[in-house]
Amino acid sequence: MIHVENLDGPTARVVAWDGGPSVTVACGGSRTVGPQGAPSLPWHLTVYDASSGRVLFSHTVTGTIYLIIRSDRVLWGDQPGNGGPVPGGCH
């Protein structure tokens, strides 16, 4: 599973595995991507800025992962996190 929370970043397009469907996560939103229809692990996860197509983050997924999208970076780990400083808000 991939848990995505967008605290104050750009609208993100999350592709959990090569050729997989994309999930959009707007600023202030969250989504969970499950394994339905997925190939076996590992997956090649890529997170894009939905408006520009710029890659914000990529990672080889071997188990549950938590992503926190911030205005200047993407934080990740295998446990939920707090996201750091208070979000600057959505623009």
C-alpha positions in Angstrom: 0.0 0.0 0.0 1.0 3.6 -0.7 -0.4 6.2 1.6 -0.1 9.8 0.2 -0.8 13.0 2.0 -0.3 16.3 0.3 0.2 18.9 3.1 1.1 22.0 1.0 2.6 20.8 -2.2 1.5 21.1 -5.8 -1.3 18.8 -7.1 0.5 15.5 -7.6 0.0 12.6 -10.0 1.1 9.4 -8.3 1.9 6.3 -10.5 2.5 3.4 -8.1 4.0 1.0 -10.7 5.2 1.2 -14.3 2.1 1.2 -16.6 -0.2 1.5 -13.6 -3.1 4.0 -13.3 -2.4 7.4 -12.0 -4.0 8.9 -8.8 -4.2 12.6 -8.4 -3.7 14.1 -4.9 -4.5 17.8 -4.6 -3.0 20.1 -1.9 -4.7 19.4 1.4 -5.8 15.9 0.2 -4.8 12.3 0.8 -5.2 9.0 -1.0 -4.2 5.4 -0.4 -3.2 3.3 -3.4 -3.8 -0.4 -2.9 -2.5 -3.5 -4.6 -5.6 -4.2 -6.7 -4.5 -5.0 -10.2 -0.8 -4.5 -9.3 2.1 -6.7 -10.4 4.1 -8.3 -7.6 6.5 -6.2 -5.7 8.8 -4.4 -6.2 7.0 -1.5 -7.8 8.7 1.6 -9.4 6.8 4.5 -7.8 6.9 7.9 -9.4 5.3 11.1 -8.2 4.8 14.0 -10.7 3.8 17.6 -10.4 0.4 17.3 -12.2 0.6 20.6 -13.9 4.1 20.5 -15.2 4.9 16.8 -15.4 8.1 17.4 -13.4 9.2 14.3 -11.4 8.9 15.2 -7.7 9.9 11.7 -6.3 10.7 8.2 -7.4 11.4 5.1 -5.4 11.4 1.3 -5.6 8.6 0.1 -3.4 9.1 -3.2 -1.5 6.3 -2.8 1.1 3.9 -0.3 2.6 5.2 3.3 2.2 4.0 6.7 3.5 4.5 9.8 1.4 4.1 13.4 2.6 4.1 15.9 -0.2 5.4 19.4 0.9 5.9 22.6 -1.1 9.6 21.9 -1.5 10.1 18.2 -1.1 8.5 14.7 -0.7 9.1 13.0 2.6 8.8 9.2 2.8 9.1 6.3 5.2 7.7 2.9 6.2 5.9 4.4 9.2 3.5 7.4 9.2 5.2 10.8 9.9 4.1 14.2 11.0 5.4 16.1 7.9 7.7 18.5 9.7 6.9 22.2 10.2 3.3 23.4 10.0 2.1 23.5 6.4 2.3 26.8 4.6 -1.2 26.3 3.2 -2.4 25.6 -0.3 -2.1 28.2 -3.0 
